[in-house]
Amino acid sequence: MGHLSTHVLDTMHGCPAAGMQVTLLRLDAAGGVTLLETVALNADGRSPGGALLEADAMASGRYRLLFAVGDYFRRRGVSLPDPAFLETVPVEFGMADALGHYHVPLLVSPWAYSTYRGS
């Protein structure tokens, strides 16, 4: 059965991004947005409940993950400019297979990020 998960690594400190807030949105064809989930990542930089979206809630379509990067680094004591270079990192992606496994990792620092479809 399919599900959606994420994992965030703080590349500045070389550790999981524990406590970072992540919001999952579903986007519809008419431009509407539905809030599906907001979580604070656990000590391993993952959703505390496991998947962000379980198989029974999976649907093909467009989604957006919002990673609260600026707040996370401020809480870690990093001095950021005002405004911060990266405040919120949005990752918009499509899920074509509602039965598939989608993993969206994020590698992030206050100045750069990278993502990919993980396994």
Rosetta blueprint (number, residue, H / E / L):
1 M L
2 G L
3 H E
4 L E
5 S E
6 T E
7 H E
8 V E
9 L E
10 D E
11 T L
12 M L
13 H L
14 G L
15 C E
16 P E
17 A L
18 A L
19 G L
20 M L
21 Q E
22 V E
23 T E
24 L E
25 L E
26 R E
27 L E
28 D L
29 A L
30 A L
31 G L
32 G L
33 V E
34 T E
35 L E
36 L E
37 E E
38 T E
39 V E
40 A E
41 L L
42 N L
43 A L
44 D L
45 G L
46 R E
47 S L
48 P L
49 G L
50 G L
51 A L
52 L L
53 L E
54 E L
55 A H
56 D H
57 A H
58 M L
59 A L
60 S L
61 G E
62 R E
63 Y E
64 R E
65 L E
66 L E
67 F E
68 A L
69 V H
70 G H
71 D H
72 Y H
73 F H
74 R H
75 R H
76 R L
77 G L
78 V L
79 S L
80 L L
81 P L
82 D L
83 P L
84 A L
85 F L
86 L L
87 E L
88 T L
89 V E
90 P E
91 V E
92 E E
93 F E
94 G E
95 M E
96 A L
97 D L
98 A L
99 L L
100 G L
101 H E
102 Y E
103 H E
104 V E
105 P E
106 L E
107 L E
108 V E
109 S L
110 P L
111 W L
112 A L
113 Y E
114 S E
115 T E
116 Y L
117 R L
118 G E
119 S L
